Amino acid sequence: MKSILTILFSLILFMSPLSSQNILEFEPRLNDYNFENLIAIDDSVALDSFIVAKMEQYHFPGLAACIVKDDKIIWKNNYGYADIDSNKLVTDSTLFIIQSTSKTITATALMQLWERGLFGLDEDINNYLPFQVRNPIHANDPITFRMLLTHTSSIHDNWDVLDSTISWGEDSPIALDSFLVNYLVKGGTYYYSNNFNSFAPGTQRDYCDVGVGLLGYLVERISNSSFERYCQDSIFVPLGMNETSWFLANLNINNIAIPYNYSAGKYSPYEHCGWPTYPDGQIRTSAIQLSRFISAFIRRGLMNGVRILESSTVDSITTVQYPSIDPSQGLIWYLGQHNIPDVGTRMVCYHSGGWYGANSIAGYIIGTGENIGSIVFTNSKNNNGIYEIGIQLLSYGLITDLEREASNFAKIFTLNQNYPNPFNPSTTIEYQIPKTCQVDLNIYNTLGQKVATLVSQKQTTGNYEIEWNASNFASGIYYYRLETDQGFVETKKLIVLK
């Protein structure tokens, strides 16, 4: 039986007189919006009503959101439809394409290599490329890594070219390196004079997707690995983001929310798509999985014992680089002072993304020790509404004792994917139970034989974390199963890799 919220949203979706929206609206920021009309909300029902009202106002078919504090999700909810025609609701496992919010992952991959001393931020990128990249108007001026990370490289997005290379219904068949050499080097298939700006590198800012695609290729060149593989090995697997990928081919497409355009009172679906400069925005993930990445930034590089960046590196990433050019631009991430309802002014570090029927924002408060962030994903495009929801969630998390509520109350039985996975020698398994019951958590081998018992006792309502140390077990695939005397049974796979 559908909840009252779902029924309410169904009526809104199909009966409301909704206005059209601009499909392509690039790179607005929190600074572009006025949040003075937001009010403090300290009640979960009121928060749900606020989000549903924004979905009605801005025409979002589906939405997933969560609030993160330190290493934990302290609030989460899902609304509306991942697929309208199939009446498929958004759930915790629904994947969304997060568009330019993906750029924060690209920056993280690059900065991991920087930590290892493999390049300098102010070095000429040509020292690491098999082809030369220069603005032809300023041929003697090098383009540096820092310039690419701050959109000051003077490379320009030529959308006549970029739109023509979108592959609908599939990942792009055009390789990243092939596209870049043909776009950036004179004589290439995609080369035009307006692929570069008239200003010199490092003197002005022009938001550039191609530049972030180039960052992804530099990760490949420096790491001697494909960009996808590098991200899997160095970010996604360590953080337990086990259904996150840059490519459709690596995911179950049925789990991905369909992107929609709203026009003239109707939602029209887009096909899933791919493009050559995919490191600029092609990640598909769930809000719960991305929360682990955001947690790592909230805790300055560390998430549940897994470190993906040094604290000093996170500090560098979240520092404005060229105040005279752009007072809010860090290394890919944005920073800005914003008024949080009933809380006051806070510095928010964030990134958003929106294009072709999808929209996202992820951010967190820095400098206060409150260690709280929010994530919002939708499958339709309107920045204004998603920014309002993101700020409202920060307010709700700060003024409500959600951490206590989250630790004392669970709505449903849930068994999460272990992290990290694969692992050596230890991994963490999280689960939640909504009522006091007998709980058994066991490990099985591929023959179905029980090889370890982690929990076998009555437990009260709450969220639980269990560590399994597999030092005495051989490498291979194992399964962990949670069973309760309330009839809940769920099994997930884990991998010991030594």
N, C-alpha and C positions, 0 to 999 in steps of 0.2 A: 504493500500500500504506500502510495506516495505521501511524503510529508506535506503539511500545509504550505510550507515555503515553496516546495516544488510546484504544487498546484497553483499557488499565487503567481509564481514566475511564468508558468505556462500561459496563464491569462494575459499577463503583461506582454509576453513575446508575440502572441498571435492576435491580440485585440487592440493594442495601443496604437494611436496615430503617431508614428515615428517619422522623424525627418531624416534627410540624407546626410552623409558625412563625406569628407574628403579622404580618399583611399591613401594617397601618398602625401604624408605630412611628416617631414623629416626632422628629427633631432630637436624637438622642443625640450625644455628643461624645467625643473621645478621652479626656477626663478621666473619663468614666463607666466606663472599662474598665481592667482590670488586665492589664498585659503582662509580669508577673513570670515567667510560665511560658515566655516565648519564650527561645530560646537562639540563640547566634551561629551563622550558617550562612555558610560561605565556599566552598561547592561548588555548582555549577549543578544537578547531579542531586538533591542534597539539597533545594535550593530548590524545584525542580519537585515533589518528593515532598511537601514541606510545603504547597505551594499546593493540590495535588490532594487532600491529606488534609483541608484546610480546606473545600474544595468539597464533599467527602463529608459532613463534619460539619455544614455549614450549608446544604447543598442548593442549590448554585449550578449550574445546567445549563451555563453558559458563563462565561468570564472572559477579559478582556484586561488586561494590565499592562505597565508600563514604568518604568524608572528614568531620570531626567534629570539631567545635570550640565551647568551652564552652558547652552550652546545645543544640546547634543547628547543624543540617546537613547543611553545606554551599555549598556542591557540591555532586552530586550522579549521577551514570549512570549504565546501564546494557548492557551487550554485549553477543551475541551468544545464545547458546541453552541450555535450561534445559533438553530437551529431543530431541535428534537428529531425531529419527525415526518418532516422532509425529510432528516434525517441531515446537516444543513449545519453544518460546523465554524466556530468563531470564527477569523477571519483578521485580518491587519493592517488590512484595509479594512472590517471589520464596524463598523457604527455602533451605539451604545447611547444610550438616553435617560439623561441623567445627573442628572435630577431637580434637587435643590436646589444641587448644585455649580454649576449654571447661574447662581445668584445672583451669583457672583464676576464673571461677564461683565456682568451688569446694572450692578453697582457700578462696573466699569471704564468702561462707556459714560457713566455719569453723571459720574464724576470727570474724564473727558476734557473735558466741558463746563465743569466747575468750574475746571479749569486755565485755561480761556479767559476766566475772570472773568464768566461769564454768570449766576451766582447765588452766594449764600453758604451755607455748610453750616448756619448757624444762622438762616437766613431762614425766614419763614413760607411754607410751600408754596403757600398760597392766593394769593400774589402771582403765581403762574405757572399757575394753574388756571382754567378757565372756570366752575367750580362751587366752592362753599365746603366745606371739610372741617374739621369740628370735632367733638370728643367732646362730645355733648350734655350730659354731666354736668359738663364743664369747658369751657364754651363760650367763655370768655375766654382760654383758654390755646392759643397757636399750636402747631401741629405743624410741626416743622422737617425739613429734609433729613437732618440728622444723626440725628434720632430714627428716621426710617424706616430708615436704614442700620444702626442698632443695635438694632432691634426694641423701641424704647422709646416708640413713637408713641401707645400706648394703643388702637390699632386691633386688633381681635380677629378671628381666623379662625373664622367660624361654619360648621362643617363640614356642618351640615344643608343650608345653602345651597350651599357649594362642591361637595360631592359631587353635588348635583342638576344642576350645570351642566357636568359632564364629558361630552364628546362622544366616544362610542366609535366607533373606525374612521375618524376624520377629525379635522381641525383644528376648533376651536370656531367655530361661526358667530356667536357673540356677540362683538362688538367690545370691545376692552379699555376704551375710554372709556365705552361704553354700560353695561358691567357696573359699572364703578367708580362712576359717578354714581348708579346704581340701588342700589348696596350701601352707599354712604357718605352719601348725602343723604336726609334724612327724607322719606318719601312714595314712595321708589323701590321698584321691584318686589322687590328683594332686601334691603330695609332692615328690620332688626330691632334692638331695643334691645341685644341681646347681640353686635352687630357691633362694639361698643366695650367696653373694660374700665371698671371703676369708678375705677381710679387715674388720676391726672392725667398728661398727656404729659410724658415725661422723668423720671419718678420711679421706674418699675419696668420690667421687661423681660418681654415676652410675644412669643415667636417668631411672626412674622406673614408669611404668604405674600401676603396681600392688600396689605400695605404695600410689598412688593417689586414687585408688579404696578403699584402706584401710582408707584414709582420709574421703571419702564419708561415709563409714560405721561408722566411729567415730562420724560424724555429726548425724547419726541416733541414735547411742547409747546415745549421750549427750543431744540431743533435744527431744528424745522420739517420733520421727516422722520419716516417711519414708524420704529418701533423696530427692526423687522427690517432695513430698509434701512440705518439708521444703523450697526447692528452689522456688517453686511456690509462697508460702506464703510470703517469706522474701526477694525475689529478683525479680522474673519475674512479679508478679502482681503489686507490688509497682512501678516498672519502666515502666509499660505498655507494657511488652513483652508478649503479649497475645497469640501469636502463636509460643511459644518456649517451647521445652520439651526435656527431656532425652529419651523419649520412642516414638517409631513409633505409638503405640496404641493411643496416645493422639493427634495425628496430622492427617490432611488430606494428605494421602500419595501422592495424585496427585499434591500437591503443592511443593513437594520436588524434587530438581534437581537430576537427575540420575547420579550416579558416573560412570566415564569412565576410562578405561585403553587404552592408545594409544600404538600400537605396529605394526610394519610392514605396516605402512600407513593406519591403520584402527583403528577406535574407537570401543571398545568392552565394553558393559555396565556391571557393577556389579549389583547384587541385593542389595537392602537396607539390612542392617544387624544389629545385636546386639551382645553384648558380656557381660560376667558377671561383669567385672570391669568397668562398664559404666561411673562412675564419672571421668574417665581419658580422655573421649573424645567423648561422644555420643550425645552432644547437637545438635539439629537441629533448626535453626533460620534463619532470614533474616538479611542482612546487616543493614537495617534501624532499626530493633529491637535491634541488638547488639550495635548500636551506642548509645543507651541510657545507656547501661552498661558502655561503654567506657567513655561517658560523665561524669558519676558518678565518675570515677577514675580521669579524667582530672580535675574535680572540687573537688578533695580530699574528695569523699564520698557523694557528694550532686548533685542531678540531678533535675532541675526544682522544687525545694522545697522538694523533697523526699530524705531523707538521708538513705543510706544503710550501711555506715561505718563512723566512726569518722575520722576526718582529721588525727589525730595522728596514727590511725591504718593504713590508706593508706600510710602514711610516712614509717611506719615499714615494710609494705609489699614491698615497692619499695626501700628498702635499701639492699645492698649486705650483706649477712649474714656471710659468711665464706670466706673473701678475699683470704686467703692463699690456700683454696681448689678450689674455683671458683670465680674469680673477677667479674662475671656478673650475679650471681644467687641471686635474691631476694627471697621472699616467693612465690614460683611458677613463678612469673614474672621474665623476664630477663631485664637487663639494659646494655646499651653500648653506647659509644661515636661514632657518625657516621657523616660523611660529607654529608650535605644536599646541593644539587646543588644550586648555586647562593645565598646560605644562610650562610653556614659555618658549623662548628661542633656543634652538639646538642646531648644531652643525650636523648636516646629513650628508653622508657619502653614498652615492647611488649611481645607477645607470638604468636607462630605459631602452625599449626597442619597440618599434611599430612599423609594419609594412604588410601590404597584401593580406589583410584579414587576420592579423594577429598583433598582440600588444603585451608588453610586460614591463614591470619595474621591480627592482630589487635594491634595497638600501638599508643603511643602519646609522645609528647615532654614534658619533665619535667625540672623544674629548671629555666625557662626563663620567665614565665608568659604569653607565647604565647598561651597556652591552645589549642593546635591543635593536632588532631590525624587522623589516616586513618584506613580503614578496607577494606580488599580484600578477596572475597570468589571465589573459582573456583570448578568445578566438574571434575577435573583431577589433577594428582599429578606431580608437579615439583616445588620445593621450590625456585629455583633460580629466575624464572620469577616472582613469586608472591612477592618476597622480593623486586625486582627492582621496581615493580609497587607501592608497599607500600611506599618506600622511595620517588619515583617520586611524589606521591600524597602529601606527606608532603611538598615537595618543592613547588609544585604548589599552595597549600593552603597558604603557607607563603609569596610567592612573588606576589600573585594575590589578589586583593581586593574582595575576594569572598563573604565576609560577607555583603558588601554593595550590590553586585549584587544579592545575594540571597534574601535580604530584598526588593529589588526593582523590581524583575522580577521572575515570575513563568511561567514555560512552559505549564503546564496543570492544570486543576481543580483537586484538591486532597483533600480528607477528611481523616484525620488520626484517628486511634483509640485513644480514650481518655486515659489519664493516671493520677493518678493510676486508676485501675479498677479491682475489686470492690473498692469503695471509701466511705469515711465518714469524713466530710460532703462535701468536695469540690473536683472537678476534672477539668482537663484542656483539652480542645478540640482545636486541631490545624487544619487549612485548608489553602489552597493556591488557588488564582485565577489569571488567565493569562491576564485578561483585565477588565476594569472598567465595572461593572454590578450591578444589583440589587441582593442582597444576603439576604436570609432568613435562619436562623438557629433556629430550634425549637425542643423542647423536647416533646415526646409523651409517654403515658402509654401503657400497653399491649392491651388496648381496642381500640387503635388508636386515643385517644383523646389528643389534644394538651394541655399540662399542663404548658408550659413555653416557652417564646420567648426570645432567647438570642441575636439575630441579626435580624434586618429588615431595611435595608438601602442600598443605593448605596455605593460600596467600590471600590477603585482603585486596580490596580495590586499589588500583594504582598502576604506575608505569615502572617497569623493571629493566635492569641491565644485568646481563650475565656475561662473564668473560670465560672463553674456552681456550685453554692452553694446550696446543696439539704437539708439544715437544716430543712426546713419546709415540706419535703416530706418523705413518709414512705419508709421503706426498700422494695426493689423489683427490678424488671427488667424494664428499661425504654429504649427508643430509641431516638437518635438524628438524625435529617435529615437536610442536606444542600441542598438548592434549589437556582438556579439562573435563571435569565431571558434569559440565553443563552442555556437553556435546560438541564443543569447539575442537576441531582438529585442523592443523595446517602444517605443511612441510615445505621447506626451502632448501636449496642447494648451497653448499659452501665448498671452497677449494683450498686445500693445504698445498702450498708450493714452496719447496725447500731447495 
